């Protein structure tokens, strides 16, 4: 896995800490003050390929959880072709489905949340605020559903300016002050 600037959206960076023999990742996301994660549904509502644990290292991370529900709001439904895995990400429109926001907890520095792979969520960070969070993957327990939901037309989405690969020296500049805390968490 690679260290990436502008991972999924502008101003949010992904730095790999480790990947074990089962290809399970530990990585840190870093939303800098110029991120676009404050925009509603900047990252589509999505499940994950594995259960995971999120721990906030700095700032506040909002984690809205959704469920498919007849009384929900209509969202466009897309099949996601991963940019990280395929080299050129894209969304294919497959229909529409109603989603209802089930919860929207905010997590502060030191707080964690565990999520099942099939839970639908997105993340949000207030405009101009920095947020740093650790993601620890678990072993797969279910088949991965690459469906994403958005109120935006994601068929026009482009990876231009996103997924810029950087080396460990850039990762160290962003994460240097967090390494001690990270080591305590992943022992």
C-alpha positions as CSV (number, residue, x, y, z in Angstrom):
1,X,0.0,0.0,0.0
2,X,1.2,3.5,-0.7
3,X,1.4,6.8,1.2
4,X,-1.0,9.2,-0.6
5,X,-1.7,12.9,-0.5
6,X,-5.3,13.9,-1.4
7,X,-6.6,10.5,-0.7
8,X,-10.4,10.3,-1.7
9,X,-10.6,14.1,-1.5
10,X,-8.4,17.2,-1.4
11,X,-6.5,17.8,1.9
12,X,-7.0,14.3,3.3
13,X,-3.9,12.2,3.3
14,X,-3.4,8.5,3.9
15,X,-0.1,7.1,5.4
16,X,0.5,3.4,5.7
17,X,2.0,2.3,9.0
18,X,2.0,-1.5,8.4
19,X,0.5,-4.3,6.4
20,X,0.6,-7.8,7.8
21,X,0.9,-11.1,6.0
22,X,-2.9,-11.2,5.6
23,X,-2.8,-7.8,3.8
24,X,-4.5,-6.1,6.7
25,X,-3.6,-2.4,7.0
26,X,-2.9,0.0,9.7
27,X,-2.9,3.5,8.4
28,X,-3.4,7.1,9.4
29,X,-5.7,9.6,7.7
30,X,-4.7,13.2,8.1
31,X,-7.1,16.0,7.2
32,X,-5.2,19.2,7.0
33,X,-6.7,22.7,7.5
34,X,-7.4,23.0,3.7
35,X,-9.4,19.7,3.4
36,X,-12.7,19.4,1.6
37,X,-14.1,16.8,3.9
38,X,-16.4,19.5,5.4
39,X,-18.6,19.3,2.2
40,X,-21.7,17.1,2.7
41,X,-21.0,13.7,1.2
42,X,-17.6,14.7,-0.1
43,X,-16.8,11.0,0.5
44,X,-19.7,8.9,-0.6
45,X,-21.6,6.7,1.9
46,X,-19.9,3.4,1.7
47,X,-19.2,0.0,3.4
48,X,-15.7,-1.4,3.9
49,X,-14.1,-4.7,2.8
50,X,-13.3,-5.6,6.4
51,X,-14.4,-4.8,10.0
52,X,-12.2,-1.9,11.3
53,X,-11.4,0.2,14.3
54,X,-11.0,4.0,14.0
55,X,-9.1,5.9,16.8
56,X,-8.9,9.7,16.6
57,X,-5.4,11.0,17.4
58,X,-6.2,14.7,17.1
59,X,-9.3,16.8,16.4
60,X,-12.9,15.8,15.9
61,X,-14.2,13.2,13.4
62,X,-17.9,12.9,12.6
63,X,-19.0,9.4,11.6
64,X,-22.5,9.4,10.2
65,X,-23.9,5.9,9.9
66,X,-26.7,5.1,7.4
67,X,-29.1,2.2,6.8
68,X,-31.3,1.3,3.8
69,X,-34.8,2.4,4.8
70,X,-38.1,3.0,3.0
71,X,-38.5,6.3,4.9
72,X,-35.0,7.5,4.0
73,X,-33.8,10.1,1.6
74,X,-33.2,9.0,-2.1
75,X,-29.5,8.5,-2.9
76,X,-27.9,7.6,-6.2
77,X,-26.4,4.1,-6.0
78,X,-23.0,3.5,-7.5
79,X,-20.6,0.6,-8.0
80,X,-17.1,1.8,-7.1
81,X,-14.0,0.7,-9.0
82,X,-11.2,1.5,-6.6
83,X,-8.5,3.9,-7.9
84,X,-6.0,2.5,-5.4
85,X,-6.6,-1.1,-6.6
86,X,-7.2,-0.5,-10.3
87,X,-5.2,2.6,-11.1
88,X,-8.1,4.6,-12.4
89,X,-11.1,5.0,-10.1
90,X,-14.6,5.5,-11.3
91,X,-18.2,5.2,-10.2
92,X,-20.9,3.4,-12.2
93,X,-24.5,4.4,-11.6
94,X,-26.6,1.4,-10.8
95,X,-29.8,2.9,-9.6
96,X,-31.3,4.7,-6.5
97,X,-31.9,3.6,-3.0
98,X,-33.3,5.3,0.1
99,X,-31.0,5.8,3.1
100,X,-31.8,6.9,6.6
101,X,-29.2,8.4,8.9
102,X,-29.1,6.1,11.9
103,X,-26.5,8.0,14.0
104,X,-23.9,10.8,13.7
105,X,-21.5,10.5,16.6
106,X,-18.5,12.7,16.8
107,X,-15.2,11.3,18.1
108,X,-12.6,13.4,19.8
109,X,-8.9,12.8,20.4
110,X,-8.4,9.5,22.2
111,X,-11.8,8.1,21.3
112,X,-12.4,5.0,19.2
113,X,-15.2,3.3,17.3
114,X,-15.3,-0.2,15.9
115,X,-17.3,-0.8,12.7
116,X,-18.6,-3.9,10.9
117,X,-17.6,-4.1,7.3
118,X,-21.2,-3.9,6.1
119,X,-22.1,-0.7,8.0
120,X,-22.7,2.2,5.7
121,X,-20.9,5.4,6.7
122,X,-19.1,8.5,5.6
123,X,-16.8,10.9,7.5
124,X,-16.9,14.6,8.1
125,X,-14.4,17.1,9.6
126,X,-15.4,20.7,10.2
127,X,-14.1,23.3,7.7
128,X,-10.6,24.6,8.5
129,X,-10.1,22.0,11.3
130,X,-7.3,19.4,11.4
131,X,-8.2,15.8,12.2
132,X,-6.0,12.8,12.4
133,X,-7.3,9.2,12.8
134,X,-5.8,5.7,12.9
135,X,-7.6,2.9,11.0
136,X,-6.9,-0.7,12.0
137,X,-8.3,-3.4,9.7
138,X,-9.6,-6.8,10.9
139,X,-9.8,-10.1,9.0
140,X,-12.6,-10.3,6.4
141,X,-15.8,-11.7,7.7
142,X,-18.1,-11.1,4.7
143,X,-18.1,-10.6,1.0
144,X,-17.2,-7.0,0.1
145,X,-20.0,-4.9,-1.4
146,X,-18.4,-2.1,-3.5
147,X,-21.6,0.0,-3.5
148,X,-21.4,3.7,-2.7
149,X,-24.2,6.2,-2.2
150,X,-24.3,9.9,-2.9
151,X,-26.6,12.8,-3.6
152,X,-24.0,14.0,-6.1
153,X,-23.5,12.7,-9.7
154,X,-20.4,10.6,-9.2
155,X,-20.2,9.6,-12.8
156,X,-18.5,13.0,-13.3
157,X,-16.0,12.3,-10.5
158,X,-12.3,12.5,-11.5
159,X,-9.2,11.4,-9.6
160,X,-7.3,14.4,-11.1
161,X,-5.2,15.9,-8.3
162,X,-5.9,13.0,-6.0
163,X,-3.9,9.9,-4.9
164,X,-0.4,11.5,-5.2
165,X,2.1,9.0,-4.1
166,X,4.8,10.2,-1.6
167,X,7.6,8.6,0.2
168,X,8.1,8.0,4.0
169,X,9.9,11.4,4.5
170,X,6.6,13.2,3.7
171,X,4.7,10.7,5.9
172,X,7.2,11.5,8.7
173,X,6.6,15.3,8.4
174,X,2.9,14.8,8.9
175,X,3.0,12.0,11.6
176,X,6.2,12.7,13.6
177,X,4.3,14.1,16.6
178,X,1.9,11.1,16.6
179,X,4.3,8.2,16.4
180,X,4.6,7.7,20.2
181,X,0.8,7.7,20.6
182,X,0.4,5.3,17.6
183,X,2.9,2.9,19.1
184,X,1.0,2.8,22.3
185,X,-2.2,2.0,20.5
186,X,-1.0,-0.8,18.2
187,X,1.1,-2.8,20.6
